[in-house]
Amino acid sequence: LPHVASQAIVLVEDPDTTAQKLTNLLGQDTALAARVLKIANSAMFSFQREITTLNQAIMVIGFKSLKGIIVAATLR
């Protein structure tokens, strides 16, 4: 896995992590950040307004789903 993705998975599994820590880390990989934003705005999560920040996307998606998204995005 790419460096940012592997670090993100470690952070997601850490019970003491915060959405801000993940936002800072995922912001280093623009392709991964864009993928997370795209999924947060998809019909799957059907939020009432457009998600425009990575932090909002992480909060909408949740840590458990985020881990799956990161793995899937990096294996493409």
PDB file of N, CA, C and O in Angstrom:
ATOM      1  N   LEU A   1       0.836  -1.196   0.000  1.00  0.00           N
ATOM      2  CA  LEU A   1       0.000   0.000   0.000  1.00  0.00           C
ATOM      3  C   LEU A   1       0.873   1.250   0.000  1.00  0.00           C
ATOM      4  O   LEU A   1       1.965   1.244   0.569  1.00  0.00           O
ATOM      5  N   PRO A   2       0.406   2.303  -0.624  1.00  0.00           N
ATOM      6  CA  PRO A   2       1.139   3.573  -0.557  1.00  0.00           C
ATOM      7  C   PRO A   2       1.279   4.050   0.892  1.00  0.00           C
ATOM      8  O   PRO A   2       0.503   3.669   1.768  1.00  0.00           O
ATOM      9  N   HIS A   3       2.270   4.878   1.113  1.00  0.00           N
ATOM     10  CA  HIS A   3       2.624   5.333   2.457  1.00  0.00           C
ATOM     11  C   HIS A   3       1.450   5.997   3.178  1.00  0.00           C
ATOM     12  O   HIS A   3       1.158   5.646   4.321  1.00  0.00           O
ATOM     13  N   VAL A   4       0.778   6.942   2.537  1.00  0.00           N
ATOM     14  CA  VAL A   4      -0.332   7.655   3.174  1.00  0.00           C
ATOM     15  C   VAL A   4      -1.464   6.688   3.505  1.00  0.00           C
ATOM     16  O   VAL A   4      -2.061   6.773   4.579  1.00  0.00           O
ATOM     17  N   ALA A   5      -1.758   5.781   2.599  1.00  0.00           N
ATOM     18  CA  ALA A   5      -2.840   4.818   2.827  1.00  0.00           C
ATOM     19  C   ALA A   5      -2.532   3.915   4.016  1.00  0.00           C
ATOM     20  O   ALA A   5      -3.405   3.673   4.849  1.00  0.00           O
ATOM     21  N   SER A   6      -1.315   3.420   4.106  1.00  0.00           N
ATOM     22  CA  SER A   6      -0.960   2.539   5.217  1.00  0.00           C
ATOM     23  C   SER A   6      -1.002   3.292   6.544  1.00  0.00           C
ATOM     24  O   SER A   6      -1.429   2.735   7.556  1.00  0.00           O
ATOM     25  N   GLN A   7      -0.566   4.545   6.553  1.00  0.00           N
ATOM     26  CA  GLN A   7      -0.637   5.354   7.779  1.00  0.00           C
ATOM     27  C   GLN A   7      -2.094   5.634   8.146  1.00  0.00           C
ATOM     28  O   GLN A   7      -2.444   5.634   9.326  1.00  0.00           O
ATOM     29  N   ALA A   8      -2.932   5.869   7.161  1.00  0.00           N
ATOM     30  CA  ALA A   8      -4.350   6.144   7.410  1.00  0.00           C
ATOM     31  C   ALA A   8      -5.033   4.928   8.025  1.00  0.00           C
ATOM     32  O   ALA A   8      -5.862   5.072   8.923  1.00  0.00           O
ATOM     33  N   ILE A   9      -4.696   3.749   7.557  1.00  0.00           N
ATOM     34  CA  ILE A   9      -5.293   2.532   8.113  1.00  0.00           C
ATOM     35  C   ILE A   9      -4.886   2.364   9.568  1.00  0.00           C
ATOM     36  O   ILE A   9      -5.700   1.980  10.407  1.00  0.00           O
ATOM     37  N   VAL A  10      -3.636   2.650   9.861  1.00  0.00           N
ATOM     38  CA  VAL A  10      -3.177   2.582  11.253  1.00  0.00           C
ATOM     39  C   VAL A  10      -3.946   3.586  12.112  1.00  0.00           C
ATOM     40  O   VAL A  10      -4.358   3.261  13.225  1.00  0.00           O
ATOM     41  N   LEU A  11      -4.139   4.803  11.599  1.00  0.00           N
ATOM     42  CA  LEU A  11      -4.885   5.818  12.343  1.00  0.00           C
ATOM     43  C   LEU A  11      -6.338   5.418  12.551  1.00  0.00           C
ATOM     44  O   LEU A  11      -6.884   5.614  13.637  1.00  0.00           O
ATOM     45  N   VAL A  12      -6.969   4.861  11.529  1.00  0.00           N
ATOM     46  CA  VAL A  12      -8.370   4.454  11.636  1.00  0.00           C
ATOM     47  C   VAL A  12      -8.537   3.391  12.714  1.00  0.00           C
ATOM     48  O   VAL A  12      -9.537   3.385  13.431  1.00  0.00           O
ATOM     49  N   GLU A  13      -7.576   2.504  12.830  1.00  0.00           N
ATOM     50  CA  GLU A  13      -7.654   1.425  13.818  1.00  0.00           C
ATOM     51  C   GLU A  13      -7.303   1.885  15.225  1.00  0.00           C
ATOM     52  O   GLU A  13      -7.560   1.161  16.186  1.00  0.00           O
ATOM     53  N   ASP A  14      -6.726   3.064  15.368  1.00  0.00           N
ATOM     54  CA  ASP A  14      -6.363   3.610  16.672  1.00  0.00           C
ATOM     55  C   ASP A  14      -7.604   4.221  17.330  1.00  0.00           C
ATOM     56  O   ASP A  14      -8.194   5.147  16.774  1.00  0.00           O
ATOM     57  N   PRO A  15      -8.012   3.721  18.504  1.00  0.00           N
ATOM     58  CA  PRO A  15      -9.221   4.247  19.146  1.00  0.00           C
ATOM     59  C   PRO A  15      -9.088   5.705  19.609  1.00  0.00           C
ATOM     60  O   PRO A  15     -10.094   6.357  19.888  1.00  0.00           O
ATOM     61  N   ASP A  16      -7.879   6.208  19.690  1.00  0.00           N
ATOM     62  CA  ASP A  16      -7.654   7.584  20.157  1.00  0.00           C
ATOM     63  C   ASP A  16      -7.502   8.589  19.023  1.00  0.00           C
ATOM     64  O   ASP A  16      -7.235   9.764  19.276  1.00  0.00           O
ATOM     65  N   THR A  17      -7.665   8.154  17.791  1.00  0.00           N
ATOM     66  CA  THR A  17      -7.478   9.059  16.663  1.00  0.00           C
ATOM     67  C   THR A  17      -8.667  10.005  16.524  1.00  0.00           C
ATOM     68  O   THR A  17      -9.746   9.757  17.062  1.00  0.00           O
ATOM     69  N   THR A  18      -8.445  11.083  15.798  1.00  0.00           N
ATOM     70  CA  THR A  18      -9.505  12.061  15.559  1.00  0.00           C
ATOM     71  C   THR A  18      -9.694  12.243  14.055  1.00  0.00           C
ATOM     72  O   THR A  18      -8.829  11.885  13.255  1.00  0.00           O
ATOM     73  N   ALA A  19     -10.829  12.799  13.696  1.00  0.00           N
ATOM     74  CA  ALA A  19     -11.091  13.082  12.284  1.00  0.00           C
ATOM     75  C   ALA A  19     -10.082  14.097  11.757  1.00  0.00           C
ATOM     76  O   ALA A  19      -9.699  14.035  10.589  1.00  0.00           O
ATOM     77  N   GLN A  20      -9.650  15.026  12.601  1.00  0.00           N
ATOM     78  CA  GLN A  20      -8.688  16.033  12.169  1.00  0.00           C
ATOM     79  C   GLN A  20      -7.335  15.402  11.817  1.00  0.00           C
ATOM     80  O   GLN A  20      -6.695  15.811  10.849  1.00  0.00           O
ATOM     81  N   LYS A  21      -6.904  14.421  12.591  1.00  0.00           N
ATOM     82  CA  LYS A  21      -5.647  13.720  12.275  1.00  0.00           C
ATOM     83  C   LYS A  21      -5.749  13.032  10.915  1.00  0.00           C
ATOM     84  O   LYS A  21      -4.818  13.087  10.112  1.00  0.00           O
ATOM     85  N   LEU A  22      -6.882  12.387  10.667  1.00  0.00           N
ATOM     86  CA  LEU A  22      -7.087  11.722   9.384  1.00  0.00           C
ATOM     87  C   LEU A  22      -7.169  12.737   8.250  1.00  0.00           C
ATOM     88  O   LEU A  22      -6.648  12.497   7.161  1.00  0.00           O
ATOM     89  N   THR A  23      -7.817  13.860   8.499  1.00  0.00           N
ATOM     90  CA  THR A  23      -7.913  14.918   7.494  1.00  0.00           C
ATOM     91  C   THR A  23      -6.529  15.412   7.104  1.00  0.00           C
ATOM     92  O   THR A  23      -6.227  15.563   5.920  1.00  0.00           O
ATOM     93  N   ASN A  24      -5.702  15.660   8.089  1.00  0.00           N
ATOM     94  CA  ASN A  24      -4.337  16.140   7.824  1.00  0.00           C
ATOM     95  C   ASN A  24      -3.542  15.118   7.020  1.00  0.00           C
ATOM     96  O   ASN A  24      -2.799  15.481   6.107  1.00  0.00           O
ATOM     97  N   LEU A  25      -3.698  13.859   7.355  1.00  0.00           N
ATOM     98  CA  LEU A  25      -2.951  12.809   6.661  1.00  0.00           C
ATOM     99  C   LEU A  25      -3.474  12.604   5.239  1.00  0.00           C
ATOM    100  O   LEU A  25      -2.691  12.586   4.290  1.00  0.00           O
ATOM    101  N   LEU A  26      -4.776  12.453   5.087  1.00  0.00           N
ATOM    102  CA  LEU A  26      -5.344  12.203   3.763  1.00  0.00           C
ATOM    103  C   LEU A  26      -5.167  13.399   2.832  1.00  0.00           C
ATOM    104  O   LEU A  26      -5.140  13.240   1.612  1.00  0.00           O
ATOM    105  N   GLY A  27      -5.048  14.584   3.400  1.00  0.00           N
ATOM    106  CA  GLY A  27      -4.810  15.782   2.601  1.00  0.00           C
ATOM    107  C   GLY A  27      -3.472  15.755   1.878  1.00  0.00           C
ATOM    108  O   GLY A  27      -3.256  16.529   0.946  1.00  0.00           O
ATOM    109  N   GLN A  28      -2.578  14.877   2.294  1.00  0.00           N
ATOM    110  CA  GLN A  28      -1.271  14.747   1.653  1.00  0.00           C
ATOM    111  C   GLN A  28      -1.349  13.964   0.347  1.00  0.00           C
ATOM    112  O   GLN A  28      -0.438  14.043  -0.477  1.00  0.00           O
ATOM    113  N   ASP A  29      -2.419  13.217   0.152  1.00  0.00           N
ATOM    114  CA  ASP A  29      -2.604  12.423  -1.063  1.00  0.00           C
ATOM    115  C   ASP A  29      -3.869  12.919  -1.762  1.00  0.00           C
ATOM    116  O   ASP A  29      -4.980  12.542  -1.391  1.00  0.00           O
ATOM    117  N   THR A  30      -3.692  13.757  -2.767  1.00  0.00           N
ATOM    118  CA  THR A  30      -4.849  14.394  -3.404  1.00  0.00           C
ATOM    119  C   THR A  30      -5.787  13.397  -4.083  1.00  0.00           C
ATOM    120  O   THR A  30      -7.002  13.594  -4.080  1.00  0.00           O
ATOM    121  N   ALA A  31      -5.244  12.345  -4.656  1.00  0.00           N
ATOM    122  CA  ALA A  31      -6.089  11.355  -5.325  1.00  0.00           C
ATOM    123  C   ALA A  31      -6.967  10.625  -4.312  1.00  0.00           C
ATOM    124  O   ALA A  31      -8.156  10.414  -4.550  1.00  0.00           O
ATOM    125  N   LEU A  32      -6.388  10.251  -3.205  1.00  0.00           N
ATOM    126  CA  LEU A  32      -7.141   9.559  -2.162  1.00  0.00           C
ATOM    127  C   LEU A  32      -8.170  10.497  -1.525  1.00  0.00           C
ATOM    128  O   LEU A  32      -9.302  10.094  -1.258  1.00  0.00           O
ATOM    129  N   ALA A  33      -7.778  11.726  -1.289  1.00  0.00           N
ATOM    130  CA  ALA A  33      -8.702  12.716  -0.724  1.00  0.00           C
ATOM    131  C   ALA A  33      -9.884  12.951  -1.664  1.00  0.00           C
ATOM    132  O   ALA A  33     -11.027  13.041  -1.216  1.00  0.00           O
ATOM    133  N   ALA A  34      -9.616  13.050  -2.944  1.00  0.00           N
ATOM    134  CA  ALA A  34     -10.682  13.254  -3.926  1.00  0.00           C
ATOM    135  C   ALA A  34     -11.626  12.059  -3.955  1.00  0.00           C
ATOM    136  O   ALA A  34     -12.839  12.227  -4.082  1.00  0.00           O
ATOM    137  N   ARG A  35     -11.085  10.875  -3.840  1.00  0.00           N
ATOM    138  CA  ARG A  35     -11.913   9.660  -3.832  1.00  0.00           C
ATOM    139  C   ARG A  35     -12.840   9.645  -2.615  1.00  0.00           C
ATOM    140  O   ARG A  35     -14.017   9.302  -2.730  1.00  0.00           O
ATOM    141  N   VAL A  36     -12.307  10.016  -1.453  1.00  0.00           N
ATOM    142  CA  VAL A  36     -13.106  10.052  -0.231  1.00  0.00           C
ATOM    143  C   VAL A  36     -14.229  11.084  -0.372  1.00  0.00           C
ATOM    144  O   VAL A  36     -15.368  10.817   0.012  1.00  0.00           O
ATOM    145  N   LEU A  37     -13.913  12.251  -0.917  1.00  0.00           N
ATOM    146  CA  LEU A  37     -14.931  13.285  -1.121  1.00  0.00           C
ATOM    147  C   LEU A  37     -16.006  12.820  -2.105  1.00  0.00           C
ATOM    148  O   LEU A  37     -17.196  13.059  -1.897  1.00  0.00           O
ATOM    149  N   LYS A  38     -15.578  12.159  -3.168  1.00  0.00           N
ATOM    150  CA  LYS A  38     -16.523  11.678  -4.170  1.00  0.00           C
ATOM    151  C   LYS A  38     -17.491  10.659  -3.558  1.00  0.00           C
ATOM    152  O   LYS A  38     -18.692  10.705  -3.821  1.00  0.00           O
ATOM    153  N   ILE A  39     -16.977   9.766  -2.763  1.00  0.00           N
ATOM    154  CA  ILE A  39     -17.821   8.753  -2.135  1.00  0.00           C
ATOM    155  C   ILE A  39     -18.742   9.379  -1.092  1.00  0.00           C
ATOM    156  O   ILE A  39     -19.900   8.980  -0.972  1.00  0.00           O
ATOM    157  N   ALA A  40     -18.243  10.349  -0.343  1.00  0.00           N
ATOM    158  CA  ALA A  40     -19.085  11.017   0.660  1.00  0.00           C
ATOM    159  C   ALA A  40     -20.253  11.743   0.003  1.00  0.00           C
ATOM    160  O   ALA A  40     -21.312  11.887   0.613  1.00  0.00           O
ATOM    161  N   ASN A  41     -20.072  12.199  -1.226  1.00  0.00           N
ATOM    162  CA  ASN A  41     -21.128  12.898  -1.951  1.00  0.00           C
ATOM    163  C   ASN A  41     -21.976  11.960  -2.814  1.00  0.00           C
ATOM    164  O   ASN A  41     -22.865  12.418  -3.533  1.00  0.00           O
ATOM    165  N   SER A  42     -21.714  10.679  -2.751  1.00  0.00           N
ATOM    166  CA  SER A  42     -22.457   9.722  -3.570  1.00  0.00           C
ATOM    167  C   SER A  42     -23.834   9.447  -2.964  1.00  0.00           C
ATOM    168  O   SER A  42     -24.120   9.829  -1.829  1.00  0.00           O
ATOM    169  N   ALA A  43     -24.659   8.790  -3.731  1.00  0.00           N
ATOM    170  CA  ALA A  43     -26.007   8.444  -3.279  1.00  0.00           C
ATOM    171  C   ALA A  43     -25.975   7.474  -2.098  1.00  0.00           C
ATOM    172  O   ALA A  43     -26.940   7.386  -1.338  1.00  0.00           O
ATOM    173  N   MET A  44     -24.889   6.762  -1.946  1.00  0.00           N
ATOM    174  CA  MET A  44     -24.766   5.805  -0.851  1.00  0.00           C
ATOM    175  C   MET A  44     -24.919   6.483   0.510  1.00  0.00           C
ATOM    176  O   MET A  44     -25.501   5.913   1.433  1.00  0.00           O
ATOM    177  N   PHE A  45     -24.396   7.691   0.625  1.00  0.00           N
ATOM    178  CA  PHE A  45     -24.473   8.418   1.891  1.00  0.00           C
ATOM    179  C   PHE A  45     -25.564   9.485   1.868  1.00  0.00           C
ATOM    180  O   PHE A  45     -25.976   9.972   2.921  1.00  0.00           O
ATOM    181  N   SER A  46     -26.025   9.844   0.701  1.00  0.00           N
ATOM    182  CA  SER A  46     -27.122  10.781   0.452  1.00  0.00           C
ATOM    183  C   SER A  46     -27.321  11.840   1.535  1.00  0.00           C
ATOM    184  O   SER A  46     -28.387  11.946   2.141  1.00  0.00           O
ATOM    185  N   PHE A  47     -26.285  12.603   1.753  1.00  0.00           N
ATOM    186  CA  PHE A  47     -26.355  13.707   2.700  1.00  0.00           C
ATOM    187  C   PHE A  47     -27.164  14.835   2.066  1.00  0.00           C
ATOM    188  O   PHE A  47     -27.187  14.957   0.841  1.00  0.00           O
ATOM    189  N   GLN A  48     -27.819  15.651   2.863  1.00  0.00           N
ATOM    190  CA  GLN A  48     -28.718  16.676   2.337  1.00  0.00           C
ATOM    191  C   GLN A  48     -28.006  17.818   1.630  1.00  0.00           C
ATOM    192  O   GLN A  48     -28.614  18.515   0.818  1.00  0.00           O
ATOM    193  N   ARG A  49     -26.754  18.015   1.920  1.00  0.00           N
ATOM    194  CA  ARG A  49     -26.002  19.078   1.251  1.00  0.00           C
ATOM    195  C   ARG A  49     -24.675  18.518   0.756  1.00  0.00           C
ATOM    196  O   ARG A  49     -24.239  17.446   1.175  1.00  0.00           O
ATOM    197  N   GLU A  50     -24.053  19.256  -0.132  1.00  0.00           N
ATOM    198  CA  GLU A  50     -22.789  18.795  -0.699  1.00  0.00           C
ATOM    199  C   GLU A  50     -21.683  18.841   0.351  1.00  0.00           C
ATOM    200  O   GLU A  50     -21.545  19.822   1.081  1.00  0.00           O
ATOM    201  N   ILE A  51     -20.912  17.789   0.415  1.00  0.00           N
ATOM    202  CA  ILE A  51     -19.754  17.717   1.307  1.00  0.00           C
ATOM    203  C   ILE A  51     -18.591  18.371   0.568  1.00  0.00           C
ATOM    204  O   ILE A  51     -18.221  17.939  -0.524  1.00  0.00           O
ATOM    205  N   THR A  52     -18.021  19.405   1.161  1.00  0.00           N
ATOM    206  CA  THR A  52     -16.971  20.155   0.469  1.00  0.00           C
ATOM    207  C   THR A  52     -15.598  20.019   1.107  1.00  0.00           C
ATOM    208  O   THR A  52     -14.596  20.357   0.477  1.00  0.00           O
ATOM    209  N   THR A  53     -15.526  19.536   2.334  1.00  0.00           N
ATOM    210  CA  THR A  53     -14.219  19.406   2.980  1.00  0.00           C
ATOM    211  C   THR A  53     -13.959  17.944   3.328  1.00  0.00           C
ATOM    212  O   THR A  53     -14.881  17.149   3.509  1.00  0.00           O
ATOM    213  N   LEU A  54     -12.713  17.631   3.411  1.00  0.00           N
ATOM    214  CA  LEU A  54     -12.301  16.274   3.749  1.00  0.00           C
ATOM    215  C   LEU A  54     -12.756  15.908   5.161  1.00  0.00           C
ATOM    216  O   LEU A  54     -13.147  14.767   5.410  1.00  0.00           O
ATOM    217  N   ASN A  55     -12.708  16.852   6.068  1.00  0.00           N
ATOM    218  CA  ASN A  55     -13.136  16.606   7.441  1.00  0.00           C
ATOM    219  C   ASN A  55     -14.626  16.237   7.492  1.00  0.00           C
ATOM    220  O   ASN A  55     -15.016  15.307   8.199  1.00  0.00           O
ATOM    221  N   GLN A  56     -15.446  16.965   6.743  1.00  0.00           N
ATOM    222  CA  GLN A  56     -16.869  16.643   6.672  1.00  0.00           C
ATOM    223  C   GLN A  56     -17.071  15.243   6.091  1.00  0.00           C
ATOM    224  O   GLN A  56     -17.892  14.471   6.587  1.00  0.00           O
ATOM    225  N   ALA A  57     -16.330  14.930   5.058  1.00  0.00           N
ATOM    226  CA  ALA A  57     -16.449  13.621   4.411  1.00  0.00           C
ATOM    227  C   ALA A  57     -16.122  12.496   5.384  1.00  0.00           C
ATOM    228  O   ALA A  57     -16.819  11.483   5.418  1.00  0.00           O
ATOM    229  N   ILE A  58     -15.077  12.666   6.165  1.00  0.00           N
ATOM    230  CA  ILE A  58     -14.676  11.646   7.131  1.00  0.00           C
ATOM    231  C   ILE A  58     -15.763  11.464   8.188  1.00  0.00           C
ATOM    232  O   ILE A  58     -16.046  10.340   8.602  1.00  0.00           O
ATOM    233  N   MET A  59     -16.363  12.556   8.619  1.00  0.00           N
ATOM    234  CA  MET A  59     -17.425  12.473   9.623  1.00  0.00           C
ATOM    235  C   MET A  59     -18.667  11.785   9.058  1.00  0.00           C
ATOM    236  O   MET A  59     -19.317  11.014   9.764  1.00  0.00           O
ATOM    237  N   VAL A  60     -18.999  12.049   7.812  1.00  0.00           N
ATOM    238  CA  VAL A  60     -20.177  11.431   7.182  1.00  0.00           C
ATOM    239  C   VAL A  60     -19.936   9.943   6.940  1.00  0.00           C
ATOM    240  O   VAL A  60     -20.804   9.117   7.220  1.00  0.00           O
ATOM    241  N   ILE A  61     -18.779   9.610   6.430  1.00  0.00           N
ATOM    242  CA  ILE A  61     -18.474   8.221   6.076  1.00  0.00           C
ATOM    243  C   ILE A  61     -18.275   7.358   7.317  1.00  0.00           C
ATOM    244  O   ILE A  61     -18.767   6.231   7.373  1.00  0.00           O
ATOM    245  N   GLY A  62     -17.565   7.874   8.299  1.00  0.00           N
ATOM    246  CA  GLY A  62     -17.244   7.094   9.489  1.00  0.00           C
ATOM    247  C   GLY A  62     -15.931   6.350   9.310  1.00  0.00           C
ATOM    248  O   GLY A  62     -15.523   6.039   8.191  1.00  0.00           O
ATOM    249  N   PHE A  63     -15.287   6.074  10.414  1.00  0.00           N
ATOM    250  CA  PHE A  63     -13.956   5.472  10.377  1.00  0.00           C
ATOM    251  C   PHE A  63     -13.973   4.064   9.797  1.00  0.00           C
ATOM    252  O   PHE A  63     -13.077   3.693   9.038  1.00  0.00           O
ATOM    253  N   LYS A  64     -14.977   3.285  10.146  1.00  0.00           N
ATOM    254  CA  LYS A  64     -15.021   1.893   9.680  1.00  0.00           C
ATOM    255  C   LYS A  64     -15.155   1.825   8.161  1.00  0.00           C
ATOM    256  O   LYS A  64     -14.439   1.070   7.503  1.00  0.00           O
ATOM    257  N   SER A  65     -16.063   2.606   7.612  1.00  0.00           N
ATOM    258  CA  SER A  65     -16.237   2.630   6.154  1.00  0.00           C
ATOM    259  C   SER A  65     -15.038   3.265   5.463  1.00  0.00           C
ATOM    260  O   SER A  65     -14.665   2.871   4.358  1.00  0.00           O
ATOM    261  N   LEU A  66     -14.442   4.245   6.121  1.00  0.00           N
ATOM    262  CA  LEU A  66     -13.275   4.923   5.550  1.00  0.00           C
ATOM    263  C   LEU A  66     -12.132   3.942   5.314  1.00  0.00           C
ATOM    264  O   LEU A  66     -11.438   4.022   4.301  1.00  0.00           O
ATOM    265  N   LYS A  67     -11.942   3.030   6.239  1.00  0.00           N
ATOM    266  CA  LYS A  67     -10.877   2.040   6.087  1.00  0.00           C
ATOM    267  C   LYS A  67     -11.087   1.222   4.816  1.00  0.00           C
ATOM    268  O   LYS A  67     -10.141   1.002   4.060  1.00  0.00           O
ATOM    269  N   GLY A  68     -12.303   0.777   4.577  1.00  0.00           N
ATOM    270  CA  GLY A  68     -12.605   0.010   3.370  1.00  0.00           C
ATOM    271  C   GLY A  68     -12.394   0.817   2.108  1.00  0.00           C
ATOM    272  O   GLY A  68     -11.907   0.293   1.106  1.00  0.00           O
ATOM    273  N   ILE A  69     -12.756   2.088   2.149  1.00  0.00           N
ATOM    274  CA  ILE A  69     -12.572   2.968   1.001  1.00  0.00           C
ATOM    275  C   ILE A  69     -11.097   3.158   0.686  1.00  0.00           C
ATOM    276  O   ILE A  69     -10.695   3.144  -0.478  1.00  0.00           O
ATOM    277  N   ILE A  70     -10.297   3.335   1.720  1.00  0.00           N
ATOM    278  CA  ILE A  70      -8.858   3.524   1.533  1.00  0.00           C
ATOM    279  C   ILE A  70      -8.234   2.279   0.913  1.00  0.00           C
ATOM    280  O   ILE A  70      -7.444   2.378  -0.026  1.00  0.00           O
ATOM    281  N   VAL A  71      -8.586   1.119   1.433  1.00  0.00           N
ATOM    282  CA  VAL A  71      -8.036  -0.135   0.896  1.00  0.00           C
ATOM    283  C   VAL A  71      -8.464  -0.313  -0.562  1.00  0.00           C
ATOM    284  O   VAL A  71      -7.641  -0.627  -1.422  1.00  0.00           O
ATOM    285  N   ALA A  72      -9.737  -0.114  -0.832  1.00  0.00           N
ATOM    286  CA  ALA A  72     -10.243  -0.296  -2.192  1.00  0.00           C
ATOM    287  C   ALA A  72      -9.602   0.699  -3.162  1.00  0.00           C
ATOM    288  O   ALA A  72      -9.246   0.333  -4.282  1.00  0.00           O
ATOM    289  N   ALA A  73      -9.456   1.942  -2.738  1.00  0.00           N
ATOM    290  CA  ALA A  73      -8.879   2.972  -3.620  1.00  0.00           C
ATOM    291  C   ALA A  73      -7.420   2.686  -3.942  1.00  0.00           C
ATOM    292  O   ALA A  73      -6.964   2.956  -5.053  1.00  0.00           O
ATOM    293  N   THR A  74      -6.695   2.149  -2.989  1.00  0.00           N
ATOM    294  CA  THR A  74      -5.268   1.912  -3.230  1.00  0.00           C
ATOM    295  C   THR A  74      -5.028   0.619  -4.008  1.00  0.00           C
ATOM    296  O   THR A  74      -3.975   0.457  -4.624  1.00  0.00           O
ATOM    297  N   LEU A  75      -5.978  -0.287  -3.986  1.00  0.00           N
ATOM    298  CA  LEU A  75      -5.803  -1.534  -4.727  1.00  0.00           C
ATOM    299  C   LEU A  75      -6.211  -1.414  -6.191  1.00  0.00           C
ATOM    300  O   LEU A  75      -5.976  -2.333  -6.975  1.00  0.00           O
ATOM    301  N   ARG A  76      -6.815  -0.300  -6.565  1.00  0.00           N
ATOM    302  CA  ARG A  76      -7.240  -0.090  -7.958  1.00  0.00           C
ATOM    303  C   ARG A  76      -6.070  -0.003  -8.877  1.00  0.00           C
ATOM    304  O   ARG A  76      -6.243   0.173 -10.083  1.00  0.00           O
TER     305      ARG A  76
END
